[in-house]
């Protein structure tokens, strides 16, 4: 192998390594971005789950109060038949 042949092969290998390094850096950046997004989404899910639980409790309380109010209504003649 001549010096020029070796040098050309070495340059291609350097270019391959550079492309590999660039792709690896891209994937590492993507990994960190997705990890951060995943953390945010998990926090959002936890918040929404808590909100849904509170709304369900409020709905239950409202239902109980409405049922109590309905029980206090006087019967009408139509209801007695």
DRENDO-1510 file (C-alpha; in Angstrom, 1 decimal, always signed):
<recs>
REC; n; res; u; v; w
REC; 1; UNK; +0.0; +0.0; +0.0 .
REC; 2; UNK; +1.3; +3.4; -1.0 .
REC; 3; UNK; +1.5; +6.4; +1.3 .
REC; 4; UNK; -1.3; +8.0; -0.7 .
REC; 5; UNK; -3.5; +5.0; -0.5 .
REC; 6; UNK; -3.0; +4.8; +3.2 .
REC; 7; UNK; -3.6; +8.5; +3.6 .
REC; 8; UNK; -6.9; +8.3; +1.6 .
REC; 9; UNK; -8.0; +5.3; +3.6 .
REC; 10; UNK; -7.2; +7.1; +6.8 .
REC; 11; UNK; -9.1; +10.2; +5.8 .
REC; 12; UNK; -12.2; +8.1; +5.0 .
REC; 13; UNK; -11.9; +6.4; +8.4 .
REC; 14; UNK; -11.6; +9.8; +10.1 .
REC; 15; UNK; -14.8; +10.9; +8.2 .
REC; 16; UNK; -16.6; +7.8; +9.3 .
REC; 17; UNK; -15.6; +8.4; +12.9 .
REC; 18; UNK; -16.7; +12.0; +12.6 .
REC; 19; UNK; -20.1; +10.9; +11.2 .
REC; 20; UNK; -20.4; +8.3; +14.0 .
REC; 21; UNK; -19.6; +10.9; +16.6 .
REC; 22; UNK; -22.1; +13.4; +15.2 .
REC; 23; UNK; -24.8; +10.7; +15.2 .
REC; 24; UNK; -24.0; +9.6; +18.7 .
REC; 25; UNK; -24.1; +13.2; +19.9 .
REC; 26; UNK; -27.5; +13.6; +18.2 .
REC; 27; UNK; -28.8; +10.5; +19.9 .
REC; 28; UNK; -27.5; +11.6; +23.3 .
REC; 29; UNK; -29.1; +15.0; +22.9 .
REC; 30; UNK; -32.4; +13.4; +21.8 .
REC; 31; UNK; -32.2; +11.0; +24.8 .
REC; 32; UNK; -31.8; +13.9; +27.3 .
REC; 33; UNK; -34.6; +15.8; +25.7 .
REC; 34; UNK; -37.0; +12.8; +25.7 .
REC; 35; UNK; -36.0; +12.0; +29.3 .
REC; 36; UNK; -36.9; +15.5; +30.3 .
REC; 37; UNK; -40.2; +15.4; +28.4 .
REC; 38; UNK; -41.0; +12.1; +30.0 .
REC; 39; UNK; -40.4; +13.6; +33.5 .
REC; 40; UNK; -42.6; +16.5; +32.7 .
REC; 41; UNK; -45.4; +14.2; +31.4 .
REC; 42; UNK; -45.2; +12.0; +34.5 .
REC; 43; UNK; -45.6; +15.1; +36.7 .
REC; 44; UNK; -48.5; +16.3; +34.5 .
REC; 45; UNK; -50.2; +12.9; +34.8 .
REC; 46; UNK; -49.8; +13.0; +38.6 .
REC; 47; UNK; -51.3; +16.5; +38.8 .
REC; 48; UNK; -54.2; +15.5; +36.5 .
REC; 49; UNK; -54.8; +12.4; +38.5 .
REC; 50; UNK; -55.0; +14.4; +41.7 .
REC; 51; UNK; -57.3; +16.9; +40.1 .
REC; 52; UNK; -59.6; +14.1; +38.9 .
REC; 53; UNK; -59.7; +12.6; +42.4 .
REC; 54; UNK; -60.6; +16.0; +43.9 .
REC; 55; UNK; -63.4; +16.6; +41.3 .
REC; 56; UNK; -64.8; +13.1; +42.0 .
REC; 57; UNK; -64.9; +13.9; +45.7 .
REC; 58; UNK; -66.6; +17.2; +45.0 .
REC; 59; UNK; -69.1; +15.5; +42.7 .
REC; 60; UNK; -69.8; +12.9; +45.5 .
REC; 61; UNK; -70.4; +15.7; +48.0 .
REC; 62; UNK; -72.7; +17.5; +45.6 .
REC; 63; UNK; -74.6; +14.3; +44.9 .
REC; 64; UNK; -75.0; +13.7; +48.7 .
REC; 65; UNK; -76.3; +17.3; +49.3 .
REC; 66; UNK; -78.7; +17.1; +46.4 .
REC; 67; UNK; -80.1; +13.8; +47.6 .
REC; 68; UNK; -80.5; +15.3; +51.1 .
REC; 69; UNK; -82.4; +18.3; +49.6 .
REC; 70; UNK; -84.6; +16.0; +47.5 .
REC; 71; UNK; -85.5; +14.0; +50.6 .
REC; 72; UNK; -86.6; +17.2; +52.3 .
REC; 73; UNK; -89.0; +18.2; +49.5 .
REC; 74; UNK; -92.7; +17.7; +50.5 .
REC; 75; UNK; -94.6; +15.1; +48.6 .
REC; 76; UNK; -97.1; +16.3; +46.0 .
REC; 77; UNK; -100.4; +14.6; +45.4 .
REC; 78; UNK; -99.1; +13.0; +42.2 .
REC; 79; UNK; -96.3; +11.4; +44.2 .
REC; 80; UNK; -98.6; +9.8; +46.7 .
REC; 81; UNK; -100.6; +7.8; +44.2 .
</recs>
